[in-house]
Amino acid sequence: MGRASRFVVLLLLVAFGAVTVARADAVRRTLNVGGIEREYLVQLPAQATSLQPLLVVLHGGTRPATDIFARGAWTGVATREGFILVAPQGIDNQWNDGRKQTISGKVSTADDVAFLEAMIAELIARDRVDPARVYLSGASNGGLMTFRFACERAGVVAGIAPTISKMPVALREACKPARPVPVVMIAGTADPLMPYEGAPTGPMANRSRDPMATVPETVAFWAQVNGCTLPAAEASMPDIDASDGTTVTRLEPSACKGAPIVVYRVNGGGHWQPSLSRVEGGGPIVRMLGPQNHDIESAEVIWSFLKSVRR
């Protein structure tokens, strides 16, 4: 890894916290896939009297699975709503999302599609998961992996929620989902790692060897798959925190014949998932990754969409 790549990874670790630990009620499990022992963390509802929804949340690149339980609102939402929350661990803290190289400078050859498929099958058999309510979400590198899994295993998931991510051009061109897939996305217009309308710039330039589609191009692809009409209807969300310098617009393509799509465009937002809570890190991190929006809670808007769809 070159000096520039190490610098970027260091900033990401500082931004999100170098070390996180899983909550005591997150159980670690292992699964052998292709001769490789993989692991995932799972939080089960306190009581289960019927088949339960399953939400798999993929961590971002350079980050561990414990992030999903130690940070953000997912554990609280899962407890309140009664779904199984799972955080798989990527090898070397990254996912093989179809790009030649991630921002870490590494190249992943892991068969993460097979791992996620096997893990979901195990959870369905072991934990009374409703096969019609299996959902997949992920941020950044995890968001790209979410797109890839939907492209290759659309029959497994009832809906997906990729955040602060978009599709590599090669993946978009090769993607032939077996069925329409409900999609909810969150993307910032000032994201330096996953730029809304182009390629990374400044210190983030040349971090990936792969041409990336823009967010509108990614939305257009799924609109075509799902039989939706563009342009999308737009609605402004309440600007709860005017001090963060960002706002949120909800976009929804119309007349979707196959499956719905909703996009939360964070106007002026950087490479952060929106949250009602504030991140740590201060000015240097904000200058590096852009502002974080505090008008919506990502976990809440994602689950509100996903729980309304089923396979």
N, C-alpha and C positions, 0 to 999 in steps of 0.2 A: 504494500500500500504506500503510495507516494505521500509526500509531506502535505500537499493540499487536501488529499482525501482524509488523512489523519486529523487535520485541523477541522474539517467539516464534521467528522464523526465525534470529535471531542466536544464541539459546540452542541451537537444534538444530545449528547449525554448530559451536558450541563443543563441544557434547556429542560429536559424531562426528568432529571435526577439520575445520578450515576447508579444508584442501587435502590431497588425496590423489593419488597417481600410480599408474598401472597398472604391474604387473610387466613386466619386460622381455620375457617370453614371451607376453604378451597382445597379440595382433595387432589393430590397428584397421582396420576395413573400413567402407566407405560403400555406401549403397543408395538409389537414387532411388525414392520412393514418392509418387505423386500430384504430381510436379513438385517435391518437397521432398527435399533430400539428408539422409538420416538416417545415423546411424552406430552401430556396435556393436563391442564388444571380444570376441575369441574366443581361448580357450586350447584347443589341440588335443592329444590324447594323443601321446606320443613315438612310439609305434608303433601302426599300425592295420592289422590283417589281415582284418578283417570289418566288417560294418555296426556302427556305434557308437551308444550312447545319446546324447541331447542334453538338457542341462539349461539352460534360459534363466532367469536370475535378474534380477528387476527391482529397481532401486534405490528407496529411499524418496524422498519429496518433499523438495525443496531439496538433495538429495544427487546426486553424479555417478555415472556407471557405474563409474568407477575404484574406487569403494568396494568393489565385489564382489571385486576382485583384491587390493586393498591391505589390507583388513581382514577378519577372520573366518577361517573354516576351509575355505572353498569350494575354493580352489586346491589345497590338500593332499588333500582328499577326491577331487577330480576326477583328480588325478595318480595316486592310489592305485587308484581304481576304474576308470579308463580311459574316462571319458565326456568329451564335448565340453562345455565350460563357456562360456556366452555371457552377456555383460552389455550389453544395449541401452541407448542413451542417450535419455532423454526430453527433449523440447524444453523449454528453460528449467528443466531438472532436475525435471520433473514429468510425470505421466501423466494422460491424460484418462480417469479412472476412472469417469465417469458422474455425478459430483457437479457441482453448479453452481460450487462454489468449494472449493479445497483450503485447508489451513492456512496456506499462503503468502499467501493473499488473492487469488491469481490464478485466472483462468478459462481452462482449456485447451480449445482447439477442434481439437487435433491428431487425425488419424485413426490412433490408436495401434493399433487392432485390425488395420487394413490393414497397417501397418508390421510388426507382429509376425508376421502371417501370411506376408507376403512374405519377411521375413527367414528364417523357418523353412523356407519352400520353397527359398530359395537355399542354405541350409545342407544340406538334404537332397540337392539336386542336386550340390553342390560338394564336400562333405566326407564322403561315405559315411555319412550319418546313417540310422539305422534308423527309418522312419516310424512304426513301432509302439512306439517308445520315445522319444517327445518329451515332455518334462516342463517345467512352468512354475511358478516360485516367485517370491515378492516380499514385501517388508516394507512395512508402513504404506501409503502411497499406491501402492507397487508391489504390495502384497497386494490392494488393492481392484481394481487393474488386472488382476491374476490372476483374480479372481472374474469380472470383466467378460468377459475373453477366453474363459473356460470357458463362460459363458452364451451367447456369440455364435459360438464356434468350437469346440464340444466335440469335433467330429470330428477336430481337429488334434492334441489333446493326449491322452497316455495317463494323466496324473495331474497334480494341482496341489497346491501347498503355500503357501497364503497365511499370513503371520505378522503378528502385532500389527496385525490388521485385522479387519473384518467387512463386511457388505453394507449399502449404503444401502437404505432401504425401497423407493425407486423401482426400483432395480436388481433387488431380490428379486422385486418384483411383475411386472416385465417379463421376467425370466429364464426362458427355456424351452430348456434344453440339448437338443441333438439326441440325446444319449445319456447314460446315467449316467457320472459322472466320479469316479474315486478321488480322495479329498481327505484331506490331512493338514494340520492347523492347529495354530498355537501362539498362545496369547492369555493376557495377564496380567489378573488380577482387579483390580489397582490401576493400570491404564493410564489416565492422564488424557486422552490424545488419542483413544484408541479404547476407551472404557469398556466393560467386560465386560457390565454390566447397564444401560447408559443412555447419556446424552449427555455430552459434555465439560463440566467444571465449572471454576471459578476462572479463571485466565488463559487456559484453553483454550476457554472457553465462546464460542459464537457464531463460531467459526472456520469453520464450514461452514453453508451455508443448507439443507442437506438432512437430513431425519430419517434416523437410522441405526437399523438393526435391532440388537438385542443379539447377543452371541456365541451364546447358546443358541438364539435365533431363527434365526440364520444356520446353525447346525448342524442345526436341525430342518428347514430348507428342503432342505439337501442330503441329509438322511436320507430325506426324502420322494422326492426325485429318484432316489436310489440304492436305494430299496426296503428301507430299514433300519428296525429296531425301536428305539424309545426307551422308557425311559431307557437311557443307555449304561452298560455295565459300567465300574467304576472300579478303578484300581490305583495305589497310591502308589509313586512313584519314590524311590530312595535319596536321602536328604538329605545329599549329599556335602559341601556347604558350609553349615553351620548358621549361619554369621555373616552370610549375605546376607539373612536374614529372610524367605526365600521357600521354598516347596516346589513340587513338580510332581506333578500327578495325571494319569494317562493314562486317557482316556475312549474307549471304543469301542462304538458302536451295534452291536447284534447282528442276525443273520439278514439281512444285506444281500444282496438278490437281484440287484442290478445292479452295484454297486461298493462297495468298503470305505471307511470313514471312521475316522480316528483324530484325536483332539484332545488336545494337551498343554496342560492348564490350569495356568498358573503362579500358584499361590496367593500373593497379595501382590506379584506381579510388575508392573513398570511397562512403559513403552513402549520396551522393549529386546528384542532376540532373545537368549534364553538362551545363555550361552557359558561354557566352562570357563576362559576368560581374562577378566580384569577390564578394564572400560572406563576411559578417562581422563575427568577432568572434576570429580571430587570432589563435595562436599556439595551445592552449589547445583544442579548438574545432576540429582543423585538426587532432590532435593526437587521439581524441576520435572517430571521424567519418571518418577519412581518407581524402585524398586530393580531391579537386574538379577539374574537367577537364574544360579547357577554350578553347578547340578547336572547339566545336560545340555548338549550341544553341538548347537545348532540344525541345522547342516549335516549332522551325523551321523544324527540321528533322522529328518530329512527324507529323506535319500538312502536310508536303511534301508527306509523305506516305499515310496518311488517306484520303486526298482529291483525291487520285487516285483510291480509291475503293468505291464501293457502294453495297448496298444489292439488 
